[in-house]
Amino acid sequence: MTQTSVSTRAWIEMALLAGIWGASFLSIKVGLDELPFLTLVTHRVVWACLILWAYVLIRRLPVPGNWRIWGAFLVMGLLNNVIPFALMAWGQQFIETGLTSIFNAGTAIFGVLVAALVFADERLTPRKAIGVLVAFLGVAVAIGLDSFRAFDIRSLAQLAVIGGTLSYAFAAAWARKTMQGLSPQVSAAGMLTGSSLILLPAAILIDGVPQIPALPQTYAAIAYFSIIGTALAYLLYYRVLASAGSGNTMLVTLMIPPVAIALGAWVLDERLAPEAFVGFALLGLGLLILDGRIVSVLRRRA
């Protein structure tokens, strides 16, 4: 059941989480000026992994010893970190920060579709189907007709980011099937451990031994997207999820793009095409239909 009442504190925490994740897109864009995308993603998960394990040890949270759970962590790290982080970072080399965040907001669409395929209690109702169709229309509009007519590296980058959101959806389904009963903080630390074990050798094999960055803004970017944008954001996310409920927490995805768009315009002088804003509006409408409250309000008024 969707939790409809949200405390003032929860709204503040949701806004803070949206601001943190919105600024993460900018920090990744800055880091990509000097770092190969796979090395950048490796920095993101490794440092966040160490911080979360420090949190787990300080709090003395129980750590699972079952090897099956650690295997589940490895798969979760692949689906929720390695694939989406890598695809989105690669794609962000060729498209704007704000546009990346708009496509990222479509994660909930694929989440609904994957859940309907995997779980018997998550069937695709007429309301959900309408929400998905409207949201998909928004994504298509944001991509733009030119991308469909002339397929180029920018078009491929947009599809890569969308592919990352699809991976997030499979990760959510995997977490529901395999991680019930675990502390969310331990699950996040285990997941980041799995992704670190995959990314460290992959980055060294593909990018070579990491070089010491020369630009001070690169260090700032690494510190932000690993410590604040990943480790702290995960802890805050689970806090918001517990206090506001999953339905309300989904609204954070609509609060992220305005932050990313504003920062991209202010810091990087990025300018999005008008269809990107139209697409975001349709995507937001689709997500609100999926959330269900907009339909409830219309029914009460009728």
Phi, psi and omega per residue, in radians:
M1 nan 2.421 -3.140
T2 -1.339 2.260 3.091
Q3 -1.431 2.092 -3.037
T4 -1.657 -0.534 -3.127
S5 -1.522 2.292 -3.123
V6 -2.239 2.280 3.132
S7 -1.253 2.819 3.101
T8 -1.050 -0.698 3.129
R9 -1.095 -0.708 3.127
A10 -1.128 -0.707 3.100
W11 -1.080 -0.713 3.118
I12 -1.115 -0.742 3.131
E13 -1.178 -0.646 3.075
M14 -1.116 -0.731 3.108
A15 -1.136 -0.696 3.103
L16 -1.111 -0.758 3.125
L17 -1.100 -0.734 3.107
A18 -1.099 -0.687 3.108
G19 -1.149 -0.719 3.126
I20 -1.101 -0.868 -3.121
W21 -1.218 -0.599 3.098
G22 -1.092 -0.717 3.114
A23 -1.263 -0.376 3.117
S24 -1.073 -0.634 3.124
F25 -1.084 -0.677 3.095
L26 -1.164 -0.785 -3.108
S27 -1.097 -0.644 3.097
I28 -1.146 -0.734 3.108
K29 -1.059 -0.715 3.114
V30 -1.151 -0.770 3.138
G31 -1.098 -0.562 -3.128
L32 -1.194 -0.256 3.098
D33 -1.149 -0.437 -3.101
E34 -2.149 -0.507 -3.032
L35 -1.790 2.471 2.944
P36 -1.076 2.578 -2.986
F37 -1.064 -0.610 -3.115
L38 -1.254 -0.662 3.063
T39 -1.118 -0.706 3.114
L40 -1.052 -0.810 -3.132
V41 -1.133 -0.631 3.106
T42 -1.096 -0.776 3.050
H43 -0.977 -0.754 -3.070
R44 -1.045 -0.813 -3.035
V45 -1.444 -0.608 -3.066
V46 -1.170 -0.876 -3.119
W47 -1.163 -0.676 3.091
A48 -1.120 -0.649 3.113
C49 -1.059 -0.816 -3.136
L50 -1.094 -0.690 -3.124
I51 -1.170 -0.757 -3.115
L52 -1.187 -0.640 3.089
W53 -1.172 -0.607 3.051
A54 -1.080 -0.717 3.100
Y55 -1.097 -0.781 -3.141
V56 -1.070 -0.743 -3.117
L57 -1.214 -0.703 3.131
I58 -1.117 -0.716 -3.141
R59 -1.396 -0.157 -3.127
R60 0.980 0.793 3.110
L61 -1.348 2.513 -3.121
P62 -1.145 2.282 -3.141
V63 -1.792 2.217 -3.108
P64 -1.169 2.518 3.103
G65 -1.908 -0.068 -3.132
N66 -1.286 2.202 -3.090
W67 -1.159 -0.431 3.104
R68 -1.151 -0.657 3.116
I69 -1.170 -0.673 3.110
W70 -1.199 -0.544 3.016
G71 -1.155 -0.666 3.085
A72 -1.138 -0.652 3.074
F73 -1.063 -0.701 -3.128
L74 -1.110 -0.784 3.107
V75 -1.140 -0.721 3.125
M76 -1.093 -0.708 3.095
G77 -1.094 -0.657 3.107
L78 -1.144 -0.804 -3.044
L79 -1.354 -0.614 -3.013
N80 -1.746 -0.253 -3.128
N81 -2.180 -1.058 -2.998
V82 -1.031 -1.002 -3.061
I83 -1.165 -0.940 -3.095
P84 -1.182 -0.729 -3.136
F85 -1.087 -0.761 -3.111
A86 -1.183 -0.803 3.141
L87 -1.087 -0.750 -3.102
M88 -1.237 -0.688 3.108
A89 -1.147 -0.728 3.081
W90 -1.098 -0.790 -3.127
G91 -1.119 -0.601 -3.089
Q92 -1.204 -0.219 3.040
Q93 -1.167 -0.379 -2.993
F94 -2.111 -0.131 3.110
I95 -2.279 2.910 -3.048
E96 -1.245 2.716 3.103
T97 -1.007 -0.839 -3.110
G98 -1.110 -0.684 3.141
L99 -1.158 -0.676 3.069
T100 -1.025 -0.740 -3.126
S101 -1.196 -0.569 3.098
I102 -1.133 -0.818 3.108
F103 -1.113 -0.652 3.121
N104 -1.055 -0.529 3.134
A105 -1.151 -0.267 3.123
G106 -1.391 0.048 -3.140
T107 -0.940 -0.705 -3.097
A108 -1.110 -0.525 3.140
I109 -1.102 -0.914 3.135
F110 -1.154 -0.540 3.100
G111 -1.058 -0.728 3.111
V112 -1.137 -0.768 -3.107
L113 -1.166 -0.791 -3.136
V114 -1.135 -0.728 3.118
A115 -1.085 -0.671 3.119
A116 -1.132 -0.566 3.133
L117 -1.349 -0.566 -2.983
V118 -1.677 -0.663 -2.993
F119 -1.971 2.341 -3.111
A120 -1.195 -0.474 -3.105
D121 -1.589 0.174 3.139
E122 -2.093 0.732 -3.083
R123 -1.111 2.720 -3.092
L124 -1.467 1.717 3.127
T125 -1.316 2.875 3.087
P126 -0.963 -0.723 3.124
R127 -1.086 -0.791 3.124
K128 -1.111 -0.693 -3.140
A129 -1.086 -0.737 3.114
I130 -1.125 -0.763 3.116
G131 -1.052 -0.743 3.126
V132 -1.112 -0.774 -3.131
L133 -1.102 -0.762 3.122
V134 -1.116 -0.749 3.140
A135 -1.137 -0.718 3.097
F136 -1.102 -0.656 3.062
L137 -1.050 -0.710 3.097
G138 -1.081 -0.735 3.105
V139 -1.097 -0.750 3.135
A140 -1.094 -0.714 3.127
V141 -1.160 -0.715 3.131
A142 -1.122 -0.629 3.082
I143 -1.099 -0.739 3.086
G144 1.660 2.526 -3.130
L145 -1.117 -0.566 -3.125
D146 -1.074 -0.602 3.141
S147 -1.188 -0.532 3.098
F148 -1.341 -0.578 -3.098
R149 -1.365 -0.746 -3.089
A150 -2.163 1.673 -3.075
F151 -1.339 2.098 -3.120
D152 -2.401 -2.945 -3.080
I153 -1.111 -0.567 3.101
R154 -1.169 -0.705 3.090
S155 -1.085 -0.760 3.137
L156 -1.116 -0.651 3.125
A157 -1.121 -0.705 3.108
Q158 -1.118 -0.725 3.106
L159 -1.160 -0.591 3.109
A160 -1.108 -0.756 3.124
V161 -1.122 -0.740 3.100
I162 -1.112 -0.654 3.064
G163 -1.068 -0.599 3.082
G164 -1.123 -0.672 3.110
T165 -1.171 -0.589 3.081
L166 -1.136 -0.670 3.107
S167 -1.133 -0.668 3.062
Y168 -1.008 -0.705 -3.117
A169 -1.121 -0.746 3.095
F170 -1.157 -0.594 3.103
A171 -1.111 -0.709 3.133
A172 -1.094 -0.729 3.112
A173 -1.154 -0.706 3.125
W174 -1.111 -0.718 3.130
A175 -1.091 -0.703 3.141
R176 -1.138 -0.610 -3.090
K177 -1.382 -0.529 -2.931
T178 -2.085 -0.225 -2.983
M179 -2.109 0.392 3.087
Q180 -1.156 2.386 3.078
G181 1.553 -0.110 3.121
L182 -1.589 2.609 3.024
S183 -1.075 2.304 -3.123
P184 -1.071 -0.567 3.119
Q185 -1.188 -0.686 3.083
V186 -1.183 -0.699 3.102
S187 -1.060 -0.747 3.129
A188 -1.127 -0.744 3.123
A189 -1.141 -0.742 3.111
G190 -1.129 -0.716 3.106
M191 -1.070 -0.788 3.133
L192 -1.184 -0.509 3.033
T193 -1.119 -0.797 3.108
G194 -1.061 -0.768 -3.126
S195 -1.200 -0.583 3.093
S196 -1.144 -0.703 3.125
L197 -1.116 -0.504 3.111
I198 -1.437 -0.776 -2.985
L199 -1.346 -0.616 -3.103
L200 -0.998 -0.958 3.118
P201 -1.178 -0.604 -3.130
A202 -1.128 -0.752 -3.130
A203 -1.155 -0.719 3.131
I204 -1.161 -0.703 -3.136
L205 -1.165 -0.719 -3.044
I206 -1.562 -0.798 -3.070
D207 -1.660 -0.267 -3.042
G208 1.588 3.076 3.124
V209 -1.079 2.235 -3.095
P210 -0.994 2.337 3.088
Q211 -1.594 2.707 3.093
I212 -1.243 2.155 -3.133
P213 -1.048 2.582 -3.136
A214 -1.716 -0.443 -3.033
L215 -1.645 2.321 3.128
P216 -1.098 -0.552 3.136
Q217 -1.186 -0.402 3.077
T218 -1.194 -0.745 3.081
Y219 -1.071 -0.738 3.133
A220 -1.104 -0.706 -3.139
A221 -1.131 -0.794 3.126
I222 -1.050 -0.807 -3.129
A223 -1.068 -0.720 -3.089
Y224 -1.209 -0.953 -3.002
F225 -1.301 -0.286 3.084
S226 -1.613 -0.848 -3.070
I227 -1.375 -0.925 -3.056
I228 -1.530 -0.857 -3.035
G229 -1.292 -0.270 3.139
T230 -2.106 -1.130 -3.065
A231 -1.101 -0.989 -3.126
L232 -1.130 -0.670 -3.121
A233 -1.101 -0.675 3.103
Y234 -1.099 -0.773 3.134
L235 -1.107 -0.729 3.122
L236 -1.195 -0.659 -3.140
Y237 -1.040 -0.798 -3.120
Y238 -1.195 -0.536 3.075
R239 -1.166 -0.791 3.112
V240 -1.120 -0.724 -3.138
L241 -1.043 -0.700 -3.131
A242 -1.234 -0.608 -3.056
S243 -1.588 -0.569 -3.038
A244 -1.825 -0.343 -3.100
G245 1.565 2.774 -3.052
S246 -1.150 -0.667 -3.121
G247 -1.097 -0.794 3.122
N248 -1.220 -0.635 3.132
T249 -1.100 -0.521 3.097
M250 -1.065 -0.468 -3.141
L251 -1.149 -0.343 3.102
V252 -1.040 -0.588 -3.127
T253 -1.092 -0.448 3.094
L254 -1.463 -0.325 -3.123
M255 -1.554 -0.268 -3.092
I256 -1.300 -0.859 -3.069
P257 -0.972 -0.737 3.104
P258 -0.997 -0.652 3.107
V259 -1.149 -0.845 -3.114
A260 -1.135 -0.704 3.131
I261 -1.116 -0.790 -3.129
A262 -1.112 -0.764 3.141
L263 -1.179 -0.684 3.104
G264 -1.091 -0.690 3.121
A265 -1.226 -0.706 -3.064
W266 -1.289 -0.813 -3.022
V267 -1.553 -0.721 -3.022
L268 -1.861 -0.010 -3.126
D269 1.017 0.640 3.102
E270 -1.378 2.531 3.086
R271 -2.304 2.136 -3.139
L272 -1.578 2.604 3.081
A273 -1.203 2.671 -3.127
P274 -0.981 -0.603 -3.114
E275 -1.140 -0.398 3.090
A276 -1.149 -0.699 3.128
F277 -1.249 -0.665 3.079
V278 -1.109 -0.760 3.114
G279 -1.076 -0.709 3.119
F280 -1.131 -0.671 3.115
A281 -1.103 -0.755 3.105
L282 -1.161 -0.704 3.106
L283 -1.083 -0.762 3.103
G284 -1.087 -0.710 3.103
L285 -1.091 -0.740 3.114
G286 -1.071 -0.722 3.129
L287 -1.181 -0.629 3.100
L288 -1.191 -0.607 3.054
I289 -1.156 -0.725 3.084
L290 -1.075 -0.687 3.141
D291 -1.077 -0.607 3.022
G292 1.728 -0.392 -3.057
R293 -1.226 -0.593 3.136
I294 -1.119 -0.623 3.093
V295 -1.207 -0.700 3.117
S296 -1.087 -0.718 3.137
V297 -1.113 -0.770 -3.141
L298 -1.107 -0.667 3.134
R299 -1.159 -0.714 3.138
R300 -1.137 -0.683 3.120
R301 -1.193 -0.596 3.123
A302 -1.219 nan nan
